[in-house]
């Protein structure tokens, strides 16, 4: 994971606080909140002996993955279709965890090559293929290239108009121009009308991507850590507070992907995140002298050692 990284920046100099901006939520607590915790790959060599058993076979990655996560952002989908037999095999495994969701990325042939133009066939192919996940299909990720700016708004609007009504979509826009106030207001009005979301990214260098505006009752968050620097835990704690605040304001779902710039540190980040977001998390505030303060819950473990969604 290289997006949002600048090795020349002093991490301690970055203001990692989350902006306090109106979310757009109705202000009525949700009674059906779901927290989805995951990442963007289902296996890596650096996970062996830490997150996964040291002798894990590649064919068992999905079985191990669902012991730790409740959803997968399928970044590999952006490079093309998986084989149908892979999805059938995955379905056999994840059927034991009804709450498990898969969030595939739209093909790069749509987003980066065609750039949303003249790609009806590829889009239909994407929707048809990944609908094989049935009830396990979560939102699909429409990530555009970083050089794809707001001059392409007509193409975005036209493309979203063609997607099936109710097809869950989260849009990821990285060009800074999208976050200028006038452009952003027009963009979020369109997404709200379509019932689609705009992804939030928590990175070192692109704090503008923390727009904090929810155009649906689903928040989708990309968290990219800094090798388990002390600020990583503080940032996770800030997200816990924010998500619980949004839950009180009417948020129905939060998808939270955790990533690191270096895979060697990933397993420790997962362990930290699970503690921060768990029922029994003990918060410490040296500044206020508060210890052993039990915080509200986002997820708990099931008998399968899987992160379940809070009822």
C-alpha positions in Angstrom: 0.0 0.0 0.0 1.7 3.2 -1.2 -1.2 5.6 -1.6 -0.9 8.5 0.9 2.7 7.8 1.9 5.5 10.3 1.9 8.6 8.9 3.8 10.0 12.4 4.1 7.1 13.6 6.3 7.6 13.6 10.1 4.6 11.6 11.3 4.6 13.3 14.6 4.0 16.6 12.9 0.7 15.5 11.2 -2.6 16.5 12.7 -4.5 13.1 12.7 -7.6 14.4 14.3 -10.9 13.8 12.5 -12.7 16.9 11.1 -15.8 17.8 13.1 -18.2 18.4 10.2 -21.9 17.7 9.7 -22.4 14.1 8.5 -25.8 14.6 6.9 -27.3 11.7 9.0 -30.8 12.2 10.3 -30.0 12.3 14.0 -32.1 9.3 15.0 -30.1 6.4 16.5 -29.9 3.3 14.3 -31.4 0.1 15.7 -29.8 -2.2 13.1 -26.2 -1.1 13.1 -23.6 -3.3 11.4 -19.8 -3.0 11.6 -17.8 -4.6 8.9 -14.0 -5.0 9.6 -11.7 -6.2 6.8 -8.8 -5.5 4.5 -8.0 -5.6 0.7 -6.3 -9.0 0.3 -7.0 -12.4 1.8 -3.4 -13.6 2.3 0.2 -12.6 2.3 3.5 -14.3 3.1 4.1 -11.9 6.0 0.9 -13.1 7.6 2.3 -16.7 8.1 3.2 -17.3 11.7 1.4 -14.2 12.9 -2.1 -13.7 11.6 -2.2 -17.2 9.9 -0.5 -20.4 11.1 3.0 -20.7 9.8 2.2 -23.8 7.6 -1.0 -22.3 6.0 -1.6 -23.6 2.5 -2.6 -21.0 -0.1 -5.8 -22.9 -0.7 -6.8 -22.3 2.9 -6.4 -18.5 2.9 -10.1 -17.8 2.8 -10.8 -20.2 5.7 -8.2 -18.4 7.7 -9.3 -15.0 6.6 -12.9 -15.4 7.9 -11.5 -16.2 11.4 -10.2 -12.6 11.6 -12.4 -10.4 9.4 -16.1 -10.0 8.5 -15.6 -8.5 5.0 -13.1 -8.4 2.2 -12.6 -5.5 -0.2 -11.7 -7.5 -3.3 -9.1 -5.2 -4.8 -7.9 -8.0 -7.1 -11.3 -7.7 -8.9 -10.0 -4.5 -10.5 -7.6 -6.4 -12.7 -10.3 -8.6 -14.1 -12.7 -11.5 -13.2 -11.7 -14.2 -10.8 -12.4 -17.7 -12.1 -15.9 -18.9 -11.5 -14.6 -21.9 -9.6 -12.9 -19.6 -7.2 -16.1 -17.9 -6.3 -17.9 -21.2 -5.9 -15.1 -22.3 -3.6 -15.3 -19.1 -1.6 -19.1 -19.4 -1.3 -18.7 -22.9 0.2 -16.4 -21.4 2.8 -18.2 -18.1 3.6 -21.6 -19.7 3.7 -20.7 -20.6 7.3 -20.6 -16.9 8.1 -23.9 -15.4 6.8 -22.8 -11.8 7.7 -19.6 -12.0 5.6 -19.5 -9.4 2.8 -17.3 -9.1 -0.3 -16.8 -5.6 -1.8 -15.3 -6.0 -5.3 -13.6 -3.1 -7.2 -14.9 -2.3 -10.6 -12.6 -3.5 -13.4 -9.8 -1.1 -14.3 -10.9 -1.5 -17.9 -13.9 0.6 -16.8 -12.3 3.1 -14.4 -8.8 3.6 -15.7 -8.8 2.6 -19.4 -12.3 3.5 -20.6 -12.6 6.1 -17.8 -16.3 5.5 -17.5 -16.9 6.0 -21.3 -18.4 3.4 -23.7 -18.1 0.6 -21.1 -21.6 -0.7 -20.9 -20.5 -4.3 -21.8 -17.7 -4.4 -19.3 -20.1 -3.0 -16.6 -22.8 -5.6 -17.3 -20.1 -8.3 -17.2 -18.8 -7.0 -13.8 -22.3 -6.9 -12.3 -23.3 -10.3 -13.6 -20.1 -12.0 -12.5 -19.8 -10.6 -9.0 -23.5 -11.1 -8.3 -22.5 -14.7 -7.9 -21.7 -13.8 -4.4 -25.5 -13.4 -3.8 -26.3 -12.3 -0.3 -22.6 -11.9 0.5 -22.2 -9.1 -2.1 -21.5 -5.8 -0.3 -21.0 -2.4 -2.0 -18.9 -2.3 -5.2 -16.0 0.1 -5.2 -15.8 2.6 -8.1 -12.2 3.9 -7.7 -11.1 6.4 -10.3 -7.5 7.3 -11.2 -5.9 10.1 -9.2 -5.6 12.2 -12.3 -9.3 11.9 -13.1 -10.6 15.4 -12.1 -14.0 17.1 -11.8 -14.0 18.1 -15.5 -15.2 14.5 -15.8 -18.4 15.1 -13.8 -20.7 14.6 -16.8 -19.1 11.2 -17.4 -19.5 10.2 -13.8 -23.1 11.3 -13.7 -23.9 9.5 -17.0 -22.2 6.3 -15.7 -24.0 6.3 -12.4 -27.3 6.9 -14.2 -26.8 3.6 -16.0 -26.1 1.4 -13.0 -29.1 -0.7 -11.8 -31.3 1.0 -9.2 -30.3 -0.2 -5.7 -26.9 -1.5 -6.8 -24.7 -0.7 -3.8 -21.8 1.5 -4.9 -19.1 3.4 -3.1 -17.2 6.0 -5.2 -13.5 6.8 -4.5 -12.2 10.0 -6.0 -8.6 11.0 -5.3 -8.1 14.1 -7.5 -8.0 17.1 -5.1 -10.3 19.1 -7.4 -13.3 17.0 -6.3 -13.0 18.5 -2.8 -13.3 22.1 -3.7 -16.5 23.3 -1.9 -18.7 24.0 -5.0 -17.6 20.9 -6.8 -18.0 18.8 -3.7 -21.5 20.0 -3.0 -22.6 19.2 -6.5 -20.9 15.8 -6.3 -22.5 14.8 -2.9 -25.9 16.0 -4.1 -25.6 13.6 -7.0 -24.5 10.7 -4.8 -27.2 11.3 -2.3 -29.8 11.3 -5.1 -28.4 8.0 -6.4 -28.1 6.4 -2.9 -24.4 5.9 -3.3 -21.5 6.7 -1.0 -18.2 8.6 -1.2 -15.3 6.7 0.4 -13.3 8.3 3.3 -9.5 7.7 3.3 -7.3 8.3 6.4 -3.8 8.7 5.1 -0.7 10.8 5.9 -0.7 13.1 2.9 -4.3 13.3 1.8 -6.2 14.7 4.8 -8.6 16.3 2.3 -10.1 12.9 1.7 -11.6 13.0 5.2 -14.6 14.9 4.0 -16.8 13.3 6.7 -20.0 13.7 4.5 -22.3 10.6 4.4 -24.6 10.6 1.4 -26.1 7.3 2.6 -26.5 5.6 5.9 -23.3 3.5 5.1 -19.8 4.8 5.9 -16.9 3.2 4.0 -13.5 4.0 5.5 -10.0 3.2 4.3 -7.4 3.3 7.1 -3.7 3.2 6.2 -1.4 3.0 9.1 2.2 3.9 9.7 4.0 0.7 10.7 2.3 0.7 14.1 3.6 4.1 15.0 2.0 5.3 18.3 -0.4 7.5 16.3 -2.0 4.4 14.7 -3.7 3.4 17.8 -4.8 7.0 18.6 -6.3 7.2 15.1 -8.2 4.0 15.5 -9.5 5.2 18.8 -10.7 8.4 17.1 -12.5 6.3 14.5 -14.2 4.3 17.2 -15.6 7.4 18.7 -16.6 8.8 15.4 -18.4 5.7 14.2 -20.3 5.4 17.5 -21.3 9.0 17.2 -22.5 8.4 13.7 -24.4 5.3 14.9 -26.2 7.5 17.4 -27.1 9.8 14.6 -28.5 7.1 12.4 -25.6 5.2 10.7 -26.7 1.7 9.7 -23.4 0.3 8.5 -19.7 1.0 8.6 -17.1 -0.8 6.4 -13.6 -0.3 7.8 -10.6 -1.5 5.9 -7.3 -1.6 7.7 -4.0 -1.5 5.7 -0.3 -0.8 6.3 2.4 0.6 4.0 4.5 -2.4 5.0 3.0 -5.9 5.3 5.5 -6.9 8.1 3.5 -4.7 10.5 0.1 -5.6 9.3 -0.7 -8.4 11.8 0.1 -6.2 14.8 -2.2 -3.5 13.3 -5.1 -6.0 13.1 -4.6 -7.0 16.7 -4.6 -3.4 17.8 -7.7 -2.6 15.8 -9.6 -5.7 17.2 -8.8 -4.5 20.7 -9.9 -0.9 20.0 -13.1 -2.0 18.4 -14.0 -4.8 20.8 -16.6 -5.0 23.6 -14.0 -5.2 26.4 -11.7 -2.5 25.2 -10.1 -0.6 28.1 -9.4 3.0 27.3 -6.7 4.9 29.1 -6.5 8.7 29.2 -3.2 9.9 30.7 -4.3 13.5 30.3 -7.5 13.1 32.3 -6.2 10.3 34.6 -9.0 8.0 33.6 -8.3 4.3 33.6 -10.4 1.1 33.1 -13.2 2.9 31.3 -15.1 0.3 29.2 -16.3 1.7 25.9 -19.4 0.7 23.8 -19.1 -2.2 21.5 -18.7 -2.3 17.7 -18.1 -6.1 17.3 -17.7 -9.3 19.3 -16.2 -12.7 18.6 -18.4 -15.7 17.6 -17.7 -19.3 18.4 -15.9 -19.4 15.0 -13.5 -16.7 16.3 -15.0 -14.5 13.6 -15.8 -10.8 14.1 -19.6 -10.6 14.3 -21.8 -7.6 13.8 -23.4 -6.1 16.8 -27.1 -6.7 17.0 
